[in-house]
Amino acid sequence: MENELKKAPSQTIVKRFLINSLAGTPSQTTVPRSTMRLAVAAFYFSMGLCFASWASRIPDIKTKLNLSEAELGGILLALPVGQLVTMPISGRLVTKYGSRTILSIAILLYALELTNIGWATEIWQLVLALFIFGVVGNLSNISVNTQGVLAEKIYERPIMTSFHGAWSIAGFTGALIGLLMVNLGLTPHQHFFIVAALVFIVVFSSRKYLIPGTSAPSEQKKKKFFSKPDAVLVQLGIIAFCSMAAEGAMFDWSGVYFKEVVEAPKSLVILGYASFMIMMATGRFVGDRIIASIGRRKMLQLGGILITSGLLISVIFPTIVAATIGFLIVGFGVSSIVPTVYSAAARTSKIAPGMALAAVSSISFLGFLLGPPLIGYIAQLSSLRSSFALVAVLGLCISVMVTRLKVME
């Protein structure tokens, strides 16, 4: 009898192990949280690698399809349109089926759709491929950020910005791989197949370590498809909107600013963009420690002030040294704002994390979409320096709005 009692616990452990193995998910008690964190970071990296790979071959695809600048500009809108169309349903899918399930499927489709972009030989094929790329990209974005929120809850301390840092590092990696593929003479679809294979390896080796379960609180009531948005989420969305508008301006206009306003030599035109990107990536890897030290509210206030200060420095003193320092400051300023806003949105108890992230993303993404064109219109009417001065005001808006948000306590 005593021997049978001793065997029972071991049999239970074996049974649990077999069940978890067949399900493809290790027991939560047997997986170190550091392993879960690494797995989530790997998915952030995979997303960034796919997007950077596509961006690195845009010139080749433009040449392949013989596109004009105007045609390319119109075609590129298909990607954000695909993202926006999916916003209303992505949060609901993540809430219903769980972020691990949606992410595991969406990231594979994201990688596969990347290869379809490479196969496009007609304009309509490229438009369709980019639209679908945007659709599955948004599903991946909401689900991977929900995983980031769940990981942060397990750690019980800020770690969200480090995940976005993994995405930024993937951007550099993807650009370097793209440069290598071009020098090797590989076509875009050959390049994209290699990247897709790498992503598949990451997914199948890391999926079982993702955090299981749906993101919906058990007590949450079902909401109508079109319902009044939560006031806190709207405010968080506007804060992220301001930050992403600044990001979009730096992504699309930093090179033009250095060329036309700073009048930098041709070899140094890329310095503005590079300094911004390097400091943004750096800020995302140190941001979690700063947040743990001073809190989310002060971190966002600091970020807004840095955005304003950095842009004003580059506007008032349009020299190579001063503008580079200004862009470095802006990069650090925006680095932690969106990850911190996402984390705060997911911690609101009124709505499931996936739904909250989708709501905030819907607003914030408009900043990334509308910011760069707005800069162009203002520059046309006045000057590029005036445009950057206007973006500087958005930093102040961030600092002011954060002071009134209780969710930042």
N, C-alpha and C positions, 0 to 999 in steps of 0.2 A: 504493500500500500504506500509506504513511504517513498519507494522508487517511482511509483506512478505519479505521485504528487510532484516529485522533482522533475519528471519528464514534461508535465503539463505546460509549465512556462516556456520551456524550450520549443515545444511543439507549436505553441501559440506564436512565438517569434518567427519560426520557420514558415508558418502559415501566412503570417503578415508579410514576410519577405517575398513569398511566392506571389501573393496577390498584387503587391506593389510592383514586382518585376513584370508581371503580365500586363499590368496597367501602364507600364513604361514610366512610372513615377516612383522614386525612392520615398520611403517614409520620411515625413518631416523631421522625425526625431533622429534619423540616421544621416541626414545631410547637413553638413556644417553651413552656417549662414553665409560664410565667406564664399562657399561654392555657389550658393544661390545668387549672391551678389555678382560674382564673376559671370555666371550664365546670363543674367539680365544685361550686364554690360556688353557681353558678346553680341546680343541681339541689337543693342543700340549701335554697336560698331558695324554690324552687318547692314543695317539700314543706311548709315552714313556712307558706307562703301558703295552700295548700289547707286545712291544719288550722285556721289562724286564721280563715279565711273561714267554715268550718263553725261554729266556736265563737262567732263574732260574731253568728250568726243563730239560735242556740239559743232565745232568748226568742220570736222570731217563729214558729219552728216549733212551739214549745210552745203558743202561742196558736192557731196554725192548726189543730192537731190536738186542741185543747181538753184538754190533758194536765194532770193534777195533779202536784204536786211528787214524790209517791211514784211515779207512773207514769213520769215523766221520769227519775227516778233509776234505775229498773229498766231502762228502754230504753237509757240511756247505757252500761250494762254490755256491750251487744252489741259495741261497738267494741273494748274491751280483750280480750274473749273471742275475737274474730276475730284479734287480734294474737297471743294466746297459742297458739291452735290452729295457727298457721302457724310458730311458733318451731322445731319439730323438722325442718321441711323447707326453710325459707328458706335456711339456711346451705348445705345440700346443693345446692340449685338454683344458688346463686351460685357455689359451687365448681365445679360441673360445666359450667355454660354461660357463666360469666364475669359479673362485676359490671356491665360495660357493657351487655351484652345484657339481663340481668334488669332493670336500672334503667331502660333505655330503654322497656321494655314496661310495667313496674310503675307508673312515674310517670304514664304516659298513662292507665292503668286507674284510678289514684288520682284523677286529675282528672275522668275520666268518671263515676266513682262518686260524686264530690262533687255532680255535677248530678243523679244519681238521688236523693240525699238531698233535694234541693230539690223533686223531683217527688212525693215521698211524700204520699199523702192518707189513708192508713190506718196504724194503729199497726204492723201486721205488715210493711208496706212499709218503714217507717222502721227497724225492727229489722233486717230483712234488708239494707237499704242500709248501715247502720252496721257490721254484721258483715263485709260484703264490703269496706267502707272500711278496717276494721281489718286484714283479710287482705292486701290490696294495699299498705296502709301499712307493714306489717311487712316485706314483700318489698322495698319501696322503702328502708326504713330500713337493712336489712342490706346491701343492695347499694350504697347511697350512702356508707355508712361504710366499706365495703371500698374504694371509690374514694378516699375520704379517706386511708386507710392507704397505698394505692399512691402517691398524690400525695406523701405525706410521705416515702416511701422515695426518690422521685425527687429531692426537695429535700434529703434527708439532714439535716433539722432539723425540730423541732416546728412543725407548722402546723395540727394537727387542731382546736384550740380555735377558730381563726378560722372554720373551716367551720361549727361549731356556732353561732358568732356570727352567721353569715349566716342561720341558721334563726331565731335570736332576733329579728333585724331584720325578718325576714319576719312574725314574730308581731305586731310593732308595725304594720307596713304593712298586714297583713290586717285588723287591728282598725280602722285608719283608713279603709280601703276599705269595710269593712262599715258604718261610721258614715255614710260618704258615700252608700252605696246605700240605706240606710234613709231618709236625709233626701231622697233623690231619689224615694222611693216605689217602688223596684224590689222585686219579690218575691224570695225566696231563690233560686228556680231561675233567674231572670234574672241575679241577682248571680253565682251559681255558674257559669253558662255563660260569663260574661265572664272570670272567673278561669281557667276551664278553657282558654279560648282563649289567654290569656296564657301558661299553662303549655305548651300545644302549641307556641307560637312559640318558647319557650325550649328545649324538647326538640329540635325539628327544626333549630334554629340552633346548638345546643351539643353535640348527641350525638356528632358526628364528632370532637370534641376530647377526649372522655372517654378514659381509659386502657384500652387493649385487653388481652385475655388473661384466662385463668381465674386464680383466686387460689390454686389448689392447687399445692403444691410437687410436683415430679415424683417425688420419692422417697417421698412420703406413701403409706402403706398404707391400703387400704380398711378402714373400721371398720364394725362392726355397727350397725344402726339404734339399738338400745339397748345402750350400752356404758358402762363406768365413767367418770364425768367426770374430766377432768384436775384435779388438786388446785389447781394455780395458777389455773386459770380459775374454779374455785369461789370461791377467795379474792378474786379480782378482782371476781367477780359480787357477793359480799357487800359489798365496799367500795362498788360502784356502787349496790347495794340501799340502803345507809345514806344515800348522797347523794340518790338519787331519792325516798326516803321524806321527806327534808327538803324537797326541791323540791315534792313533792305537797302537803305540809303548807302550804307558803307559797302555792302556787297556790290551794288551796281554802279555807284558813282565815285568811289574812292579813287579809282584809277583816272577817271576823267578830271577829278578835282586836282590831282597831282600834276596832270598834264597841262590843263588850261589855266588854273588859278595859281598853283605853286610854281608852274613852269619848270618842273623837274626835268633833268636830262632823260632821254628815252630809256636808258638803262636803269633809272631809279623810279620810273613811273609806278611800278608795282610795289614800291616800298610802303605806300599808304595802306594798301589792301593787306599786305603781308604783316605789317605791324599790328593792324587791327585783329587779324585772325590769330596770330601768335598769342597776343595778350588775352583774347577771349578764351582760347583753349586753356591757357595758364590759369585764368581766373576761375574756370569751372573745376579745376582740380584742387584749388585752395579755398574755393568758396564755402564748402561744407564746414571747414574748420572755423572760418570767420563767422558764419551763421551761428554755429554752436557757441561761439564766444560772445557775440553782440546781439544775436536774435534776428529773426526774419525782418521785422519792421525796420530796424536800423540799417540792415543790409540793403533793403530796397531803397531807402532814403539815400544812402550813400551811393548806390548805383545811379539813381537819377541825377544826383549832384555831379557825379563824374561824367555822365553823358553830356550834361550842359557845359561843364568846365572844359572838357576835351574839345568839343566842337567850337566853342567860343575862342579857344586858343588858336585853333587852326583857321578860324575866320578872321580874327584880329591880326594874327601874325602869320600870313601865308608864305612862310619860308619852309625849306625842306626840313630843317631841324625841328622847328616849332610845330609844324603840321604833323610830323611823325610822332612827336611826343603827345600831341593832342589826340591822334588816332589810337595810340597805345592806351591812353586814359579812357577813351570811349570803349575800346575793346574790353577793358576790365569792368567798366561800368555796366555794360549789357550782359556780361557773362553769366551772372547768377539770377537775373530778374525773371526770365521765363521759367527756369526750373523751380525757383522759389514760389512763383505764382501758381504753377501746377500743383506743387506740394500743398500749398495753402488751400487751393480749391478742392482737392481730394479729401482734405481733413474736415470739410463741412459736413455735419451730421444729417442735413436735410435731404441729401441726394447721394446716390451711389457714386463712387469715384470715377467710373467710366463715363457716366452721364455728365458729371461736373467738368471733367477734362474736355469732353466734346463741346460743352457750352462755352467754356473759356477759349478753346481753340478756335471756335467759329468766329469769335470777335477778334481775337489777337491776330489770326491769319490775315484778316483784312488789312492790318497795318503793313504786313510784309508784301501784300499784293498792291496796295494803293500808295504806299510810301514813295517808292522809286518814281512812278509816273508823276506824282505831285511835285517832286523835286524838279523834274524836267519842265513842267509847266511854269513853275515859279521862276526857274532859271531863264526860261524863254522871255518872260515878262520883265524880269529884273536882272538877276545875276545868280551864278551858282553859289556865291558866298552868301547871298540873301537866303537861298534855299537851305543851306546848312545852318544858318542862324535860326531859321524857323524850326528845324529839327531839334536844335538845342533847347527850345522852349518845351518840347515834349519831356525832356529830362526833369524839368521843374514840375511839370504836371504829375509825374510819377511820385516825386518826393512829397508833394502836397496831398495827393489822394491816399497814400499809404497811411498818413497820420490818422485818418478817420476810420480805418478798417480794424474792427475788433478781432477778426480772424487771424490777424498778425500777432496777437498777444502771445 
